[in-house]
Amino acid sequence: MSDSIQIASVTGVDVHLRIAGPGARSYAFVIDWHIRLLLALAWILVGVLIYGGDVIAGGLGGCGGSSIVLTVMLPATAIYLLYHPILEVVMSGSTPGKRMAGVQIVTVEGHTPGIGALVIRNLIRIIDSLPVFYALGLLVTMFTAQSVRIGDLAAGTVLVYDRPEKDPVQGLTEASVGRLGLQQNELVRELVDRWDELESESRRTLASKLLTQHGVTVEGVKSDEVLFARLNLLLK
């Protein structure tokens, strides 16, 4: 069973993303489940306060029952069911629960998944949830090579750790990973570590490309030392 996926980097040194196992996956899901349940219940509570006695006295069949269904129950159900697909698309493969657990969805090549892959992954969530409490999906993660559920297999995605603790050897900090992302952080660190090994022209080209990607102006900069210093600032 593989415990990481390998990405070829521009510096020639492969980046390894550590795969999250069933424990981290379950932890993230439990957090997200509580969040979406509380959001749905909060919407229902607001509806009860708005409609007042109609809901308490007559339930959905009472006065204004159709309005209650349309404005209270349907939105609450949508919040609960669409929580994962919407947030994973908006947050590029993450959710609040995943961020708290330090994990993120990526493709099997280690890149940010597209909307199509995330939609497929969530549609098959229905199958993974069978028979109850995601028993099937959790069981599959225990026997697949990359600890993935059925939805991941169909979408070509995998869950990896994206928020490592501070590591003085690798130079990774939680702040820089949060700002650059894990893969970009690794690329910048590798370039800094191999700076003296690379030819001047090669390292200047790579440095300019990475700095530009993160909004750092390099136009007119001709000093290798300045480029090197700006790369290090990205890692702070």
Summary of the structure (lengths in Angstrom):
residues: 236
radius of gyration: 23.0
end to end distance: 34.5
largest distance: 78.7
contacts: 715
relative contact order: 0.12
helix: 61%
strand: 9%
